[in-house]
Structures are given as structure tokens and as C-alpha cells.
Amino acid sequence: MKKEALEKTQQTEIHNKKGISFFYKIKTKFLNFFQILNTDLVLFFEQFYKAVHIFLAIVLIIISFAIAIWFFHDIYKLTKGDIASGALRLLGTALILWPLSELLKAEIQLLRGQTISINLFVDVAIASDIRAILINLSEHGPLQYSYFYVITLFVLALIRFMVSYAENRIIKK
């Protein structure tokens, strides 16, 4: 085995003397440069990915505080106005906070390198649709809009069921 390694080094020395080493050196330097560049780029992209998710988490926290202030404003309006309408608006505002907390939880999971469920996004759409129904009812809007929202809610529930079924099948495998 040592004899084979010695023969290879001798052959390399012979090739170096013939001028092949010039192209070999250029090739190895070129490959080394791209390996270093590739490593640096991947590291940059990973850091940028984390920075974007930290930024999104901060934005979600700020929005959550704003919604909480809005919630207390709705409580104040509840004491000054129509109780039934105010209660529905209050519930609608609370329904906004729920998906925000879930989105913040998902950002934390992504920053930790964990996976998130697609159902999270369907849940956000469901909460928004329920809020739209409550607002439409509290403002005595046209009944056609409520029908549209109910049909949308049914479709979203069906999508959520299909996504849950698919995710459970993937997890079991």
C-alpha cells in the first residue's frame, strides 16, 4: 500500500515537471474558491433567514400589542353603547389575537429549526372568516354576505380536514 502511494507521488512529480501542474493548480484554486464562496453564501442565507424571522416575530408582537389596545378600546365602547353589538365586536377582536399568537408560536418554532403545520394558515383564515361573520352580524349587514362567509367557512373547514389527514399520514410514515 505504501508502495502504491509512493508511485502515485512520483507520477505526480513527473506530471508537475511536464507543465500539467499549472492547469492543475488553477483548477484546484478555482474549485477551492467556489467551495469557500458556496460555504459563505449558505451561511449568509441562513443568517438572513433567521433575521427575517426575528423581524417577523417582532412585527407580530407589535401587532399583538396594538390589537390588545384595540380590545380594551372595544371594552370601553361596550360600556358606552349597544351591548349586543359591542360584545360581538369584542369577540371579533379577540379572534384576531388568537391567530397572531399562533403565528408567533410558529415563528419561534421556525427559529428553533422545528417544522410547523400548514393547518396554522388555514386556522388563521377560519378565524378571520368567523370574525367577518360576527362583524357583519353586529353591523346588521346584508344577509347575502353572511351566506358567503358561511360557505367560505365550510370550504375552509373541509380544507383543514384534508390537510390534517394528509399531515397525519405523513407523520405515520
C-alpha positions, 0 to 999 in steps of 0.5 A: 500500500505504501508502495502504491502511494509512493508511485502515485507521488512520483507520477505526480512529480513527473506530471508537475515537471511536464507543465500539467501542474499549472492547469492543475493548480488553477483548477484546484484554486478555482474549485477551492474558491467556489467551495469557500464562496458556496460555504459563505453564501449558505451561511449568509442565507441562513443568517438572513433567514433567521433575521427575517424571522426575528423581524417577523416575530417582532412585527407580530408582537407589535401587532399583538400589542396594538390589537390588545389596545384595540380590545380594551378600546372595544371594552370601553365602547361596550360600556358606552353603547349597544351591548349586543353589538359591542360584545360581538365586536369584542369577540371579533377582536379577540379572534384576531389575537388568537391567530397572531399568537399562533403565528408567533408560536410558529415563528419561534418554532421556525427559529428553533429549526422545528417544522410547523403545520400548514393547518396554522394558515388555514386556522388563521383564515377560519378565524378571520372568516368567523370574525367577518361573520360576527362583524357583519352580524353586529353591523346588521349587514346584508344577509347575502354576505353572511351566506358567503362567509358561511360557505367560505367557512365550510370550504375552509373547514373541509380544507383543514380536514384534508390537510390534517389527514394528509399531515397525519399520514405523513407523520405515520410514515 
